[in-house]
């Protein structure tokens, strides 16, 4: 059974969550590199009988500073919390990242937040962690204040495979290139999109292939095309097999990217329901067809491929 997790939106944490192991970062996607970090934290938890906490930010600082990054996330906040529960995390601080917080001096972040408010015992960070006003703070500064602030900095070596460091940046690039096999390998699970089914133009229904339309919001734009998927409704453990088109539907001159999911042997109304769409395999890239007849013919071919997968 997955344990419960305490969520904070500020630094006023309970007494029993102070003097803990604290991991700081975006943890977007919670890939194998992050998982290595959490396994190490669990070893510390057993050895020192401490609780594990995570400090993360919303929105992600990079998205706050660069407004052009409208599609950037590997996983959304709900998915992140669900995954953190599986890593035996006791509490999560989701700090709103706004203009005021971005101007926090690095020395104040160390002394007033990490030391005075959180009283962190062990602090896990990546070697390139930057913080404070204009990114003035770094790991060297954190280490400098270890004795004074009574914490210990832990910065494990990044995880590499095939001479490449496994990172959120690498996974975004692989998704954009359609290399779903490597993405799923580096995540140690299927990449997924969690979203609400919205009312569409019902084009799929008109041509005989009804779809559930999902607005992908600020998820990273994986390579537009057709994917074999399995879908889970909110509060359900049962997976439904299907096929999905992620893209702009060029045959219908769609301008906004959309995720359309056709479920096999399924007729239930899903409007306004939340679905988790797990991407199993990339079938083909998106293309424009001369007419609806050609599109329907291709869809039948795609369905056969997806069912075999």
C-alpha positions, 0 to 999 in steps of 0.5 A: 500500500502506498503511504500518505504524504504531507504537502506544504505550500510554505516553509512552516513545516511541522516539528516532526518534519524538521531535522530531516533529509531534504532533497531539493530540485524540480524532479521533472519526470523522476527519471533513473537519475532521480531514482538513484538519488531517492534510493540513496536518501532511503539508505540515509533514512534507515541509517539515521532514522530520519524523515525524507522531505522534498523541496520543489517549486511551482512553476518550475523556475525555468518556466517562470523566467522564460515565458516562451517555454509553454510546453516543457514538463515531462510530468505534471504536479499530480504525477510528481506527487504520486511518484514521490509517494512510491519513494517513501517520501514523508513530506513535500514542500511545493513553494510558489516560485514568483517574483518576490521569491526569485529575489531571495538572497542566497545567504538568506535562503541558506540561513533563514530557510534551510537552517532556521525554518527547515533545520535540514540535517542532510541536503541532497542537491545536484552538482549544478544546483543554483539558487537565490537572486540571479542564481548567485548561490551554488553548491560551493556556498552551501558547503561553506555554511555546513558547520555554521548551519549544522547540515551536511550537503550530499551531491551524488554523481549523476547517473550515466548510460552509454556515455550520456548523463540521464537528465530531464533535458535529455528525456525532453530531447528524446521525446521531441525526436520520437525516441520513446523506447529510450524515454521509457527505459530512462524513466523506468516506466511508460511516459504518460500524460495526465489530463481532462477529457474536453469537448472536441469537434467530434471529427473522429466520431464522424469518420467512425473512430470516436476519440477522447480529446485531451488538452496537453497544457504545458507538457513537453511536445513529444514528436507529433504522430500516432502512438500505441497507448494504454489508458487508466481512468482516475481512481482506477487501476484497470488499463484500457488499450488504445491508440492515440494521435498527438499532433495538429491533425493536418488533414483537418487544418487544426492549429492547436496541438491535441492528444486524441485517444481512441480506446478499443472496445470502449463506449463509456462517456469520458467528458470531463473525466481525468485520464492517464495516457501511457505511451507504449510505442511510436507507430508513425509520424503525423501526415496530411491526407488528400481526403477522408477516405485515405485517412480512414484507410491509414487509421485501420492500418494503425489500429492493427499495428497498435493491437499487435503491440 
